[in-house]
Amino acid sequence: MSSITLENIRKSYGRGSPAAIGNLNMEIGKSEFLCLLGPSGCGKTTTLRMIAGLEHPTGGRILVDGKPIVSVADGVFTVPEKRNMGLVFQNYALWPHMTIRDNVAFGLKLRKTPAAERDAIVDRVMTKLGIARYADRYPAQLSGGQQQRVALARMLALGPSIILLDEPLSNLDAKLRLEMRAELKRIHAEAGSTIVFVTHDQWEAMTLATTIAVMSEGELQQVGTPDDIYERPANRFVAEFVGSLPINIIERGEGQTRPLHSWLDGVLSRFALDDDPVASAGIRPEAVRLGTLSDMDAADRAAGRGTIVDIVPTGGSWIVELDIEGSRFFAIATENPQKAAGDTTHFWVERQHLHLFDRDKNRIAF
């Protein structure tokens, strides 16, 4: 188990080109399962490759357990094979001409591990990952999920203190992704290794990570637990990026007369909040409750009324699209609304589920 520290890491690909990584500072604790989360092109894979040693930063330092493995100013660069890190790529990168056993043993052979010890390690890891029965097959004879397990086994056989995973589940179908998420959580619990996992899938990050680092355009937006990221987003980007159904955003602006703007003014007044710095508010669809007029009277609730545009069943819940005098608003109902398109419904939101943002789109604590 090792810690990783990124200090003022910068990365650009030539003069005149925008920085792929701006000025990144991050602490990854021992035995932490950290997900680098963000859209394509945000710099998460570049960050992972710099930790692995496959990319050279333009500036800054990377430390493992307090010792620099990269320091641009001091000319320090530890080669990848000396970093005691295991890396699993998105495309598995298995040797097609080698059997599964030989693929798993490949790194150990390069290390010149004695044959008896090597065989014992390979047998143990393959058994643990449920691929021992495929030992004499070739990668082309396995499914995508089985190949993914082989790639993990090859990496785990080396006993790395740090595991780096670059979107390893993106090529799998939904059922296999679910199985491999459980497998990764089990590996983390048993081995206790520090894991850095790159993904653009916020659901994957929320279900796997102990800590999530959200990135956008080479900049770190927020680091926190899954609950922190979801319930206390640091800014509008995080709030809008995380969530299986996009968050409802209510804008406020000078001269704006849209109904939701007026509704937000009423909310701020009801809760006795200082509305001067508030430029917008976010309400997650699952925080919106549908009910009757009598449900709306509590002091900690902000209420309104809208017309149902559509109701979409998703199995166990219903997505309800509302029209509030021309503005679109989404709610998720956990019980059948027993209404139809065109019906009027009342809705309400508790104060604790209201997210306020200033003109710079940063969170306002209240």
N, C-alpha and C positions, 0 to 999 in steps of 0.2 A: 504494500500500500504506500503510495507516494502522493505528495501534494504538488500542484503545478501553480506557478505564478507567472502571469503575463504583465510586463511593465512597459508601458508606452510603446506597444508594438505597432509598427507601421509597415504597410506594404503597398508599393506601387509598381507598375510594369513599364516604366520608362518616363522620360520627361514629357510633360504636357498631358499625360494621361491622368484621369482622376484616381485618387487613392482607393485601392481595393479595401484597405483597412486604414482607418483614420488614426486614432491614438487609443489603442485598446489596453485597458487595465482590468485584470480579473484574477481572482483567487479561487482555485479549485482545491477543496480540502481532501484529506486522505479518506479513501473509501467512499467518496462522493460519486453519485451517478448524475452527471451534468449533461443536459441536452442543450446543444447550440441550435436554437430555433429561429427560423426566419424565412422569407421568400427567396426564390432563386436569385442569385447575384448579390446577396447581402453580405457575403464574406465568411460565412460559417465554414465551408469546406476549405477555403484558404487558411483560415485560422487553424483548423485541424491539421492540415498538411505542414504548417510551420511548426506545430508542436511535435509532429512525427519526424521532422527533418527533411521532408520532401520539397519544401519551399524555404527560401531564405528571406527573412524579414528585411525591410529597408532600414528599419531602426528599432531600437528597444532591446529588451532582454526577456528570455524565458528561463525560469528557474525550476528545478525539480528538487524538492526537499531542501530548498534554500540555496542550492548550488546551481550556478548558471550553466546551462547547456547551450545557450545562445546569448551572445552579447555583441551587438554590431559595433559599438564603440571600442570594445576591447579586442575585437577580432576572434572571439570565441565561437566555435561551431562544433558541437559534438555530432559525429556522423550517426545516421539513423540506427545502424546495427549496434551501437554502443549505448543506446538510450533505454534499453530494457522496456520497450513498448511493443504492444501487439496491435496491428492494424488490420481491419477487415474492410475491403473495398465494396462498393455498390455492386460490382459485377463478379464478385467472388474470387476471380483471378486464380483458378485452379489449373494445374498442369494437366492438359487433356490426355497426354500419353502415359501418365502415371496412374497406378491404382489408387484407390481411396487411402489405403494404408500408407503408401509411399508419399501421397500428398500431405497427410497429417504428420509424417515423420520428417518431411523435407527440412524444416528449420533446425530440427535436432541434429540431422546429419551435417548441416553446415557448421553447427557448433561442435561437431566431432564428439557428440555424446556417445559413450560406450553402448554397444549394440544391445546388451541385456537391459540396461537402464532405459534405453530408448524404446525398446519393445514394451516394457512395463508401462511407461508413460503413455504411449500411443494406445495400448489396450485400455487403460483406465479412462482416458479422455473420450475415446470412441464409445465405450460402454456408457459413460455418463450422458453422452449426447444421443444415444440410441442409434448409432450408425455402425456398430461392430459387425452386423450381418452383411454390410456392403463392402467389407474390407478389400475384397478381391475384384470389385467392379471398377469401372472407369467413370469419370464425371458425367460423360454423355449418357450414361445409363441410369442416372439419378434424376429425380424431380428437382425443381427449384428450391424447395424447402430442404431437401436432403443435401443439396450442394451447399446451401447456406450453413448447415450444421457442420459440414466438412471444413468450410472456411473458418468457422469458429473453433473447431477442434484443432486445426493446424496452429492457430494463434494461441489457444490455451495451453497447448503442449509445451510451449516455451516458458510458461509461468511468468508472464509479464506483470510488473507492478502497476502498469497503466495500460488500459485497453481503449483503443481509438476505433470508433465505428462510423463509417461514412455512408449514411443512408442504406444500411444493409438489408432493410426489409422492403424497399421500394419495388422490387421486382416480383414480390410474392402476391398471391391472391389473398382475399380478406381472411379466409380461414387459417391459412398458413401464417399470415402476419400475426394473428391472435396467438397462435401456438408459440411463435418465436418470441413474442413479447414476454410471455410467461417464462420461456427458457432463459431469456436475458435477465429477468428479475431473479430467477433461481441462481444463475451463475454469479450475479452480483452478491446475493445473500451468502452463498457458500464460499466464494473466493475472497470477497472483501476487497477486490481490486478497485482502483479509481477508474471510472469509466467516463469517457467523453464521447457523446453520441450526437451526430449531426442529422437533423431532419427538418423538413419543411412542413411536416404533418403535426399540427398542434395537438391532436388527439393522442398521437404516439408519445409526444413529449409529456403530456399531462399524466398519462398512465404509467410511464416508465421512470421518470426522473425524480430524484430527491431535490434537485435544483435545476431551474431553467434559466438560460441566458438568451434573451430575445435580441436579435440583431436586425438592423435595417441600414442599407447603403454603407456598410463598413463601420457602422457605429453601434455601440452597445446601448440598448434602450432600457433594459431592466434586468436585474438578476434577483431571483427569489424562488421560494418554494412554488409548486403548482398552485396552491391556494392563494399565495401573494399575487402571482401573475394574473390569475383569473378574477379575484375579488378586489384587488387593489392595484389596477394597472397604473403604471407611472405616467402614461400619456395616451393620447388618442390612438397612436399607432398600435400600441400593445393592446388596448381595449378592442380595436377593430380587427386585429389580426387573430386574436385568440377567442375562440368560441365557435362551436359547430354551426350555429346560426348567427349571422352577423348581429352585432349589438345595434340597438336603435339609437341613433344620434339625433339630438334635437339642437339645432343651431340657433344662436341668438346673434343679432347684428343690428346696427343702427337702421332704423326705419323698417325693420322686418315686421310684417303683419301676418305671417302664416299662423294658423291656429296652434300648432305645436309650440311656437314661440310664445304665444299668449299663455298657453297651458304651463310652460316652464316658468314664466313670471309668477303665475299663481302658486306653483309649487314652492318657489323660493320664498314667496311671501308667507305661505302657510307654515313653512319650517323656520321662519324668522332668520333666513340666511342673508348674508351680505351679497347682493347680486351684482355689484359693480364689476368684479373681475371675471364673472362667469360668462364665458363665450359660448359654451355648449355643454350639453349633458348627455350621458349615455345610460341606457337602461337595457339590460340583457333580456331577451324574450322570455326566458324561464323565470324572471323575476316579476313579470306582469301577471296579475291575477284577474280572472274574469269572474264577475259576480253580479249581485243585485245592488240596488241603491243603498240598502241597509249595511252592506259590507264596507261602504266608503266613508263612514263617519269617524273612524278612529283618528286620533290626533297625529299618529305617526304614519299616516297614509296620504298619498297624493292620488286623486281620483279623476276620472274623465269618462267620456262616452264616445263610442265610435260605431261605425257600420261594418259588419263582417263582409269582406270581399271574397274570401275563400277559406276553407278548412281542409287541411291535408293530414290524413291519418298516417302515422309513421310506425305503428305497432307499439302500443303502450303509452303513446302520447299523441297530441294533435297540434299541428302548426296552424295558428289562426292569424290570418292577415286582416288587419283592420284599416279602414279609411276614416281618418279624423278630419273631416271637412277638407279633403283634398290631399292630405299628408298620409303616407304609408307607415304602418306601425305593426310590428310582429309580436305575437305572444305564443307561448308554449303551454298548452293545457295538459295536465296529467289525468284529467277525467274528460270523458266525452262532453263537449259543450252543449250538446242537445240543441243546437241552433243551425241555421243554414245561411248561405250567402244572401245578403240583403237585410238580415235581421240587425237590430240595434242591440248593443251590449254595453254594460258598464265595465270599467276596468280600474284597477288600482295598483299602486306600487308603494312598498314600504320605504321609508327614508333611508334605511341602511343599504338599500340596493340602488341608490342613485349615485352616479359617478359624474362629478363636475370637473370641467377643464377650462383653463384660462385661454387668453388669446394666442398664446404660444403652444397651445394644445397640451400643456402639462397638467397633471392632476392637482386639484384643489382639495386639501384635506378639510373635513368638517365633521 
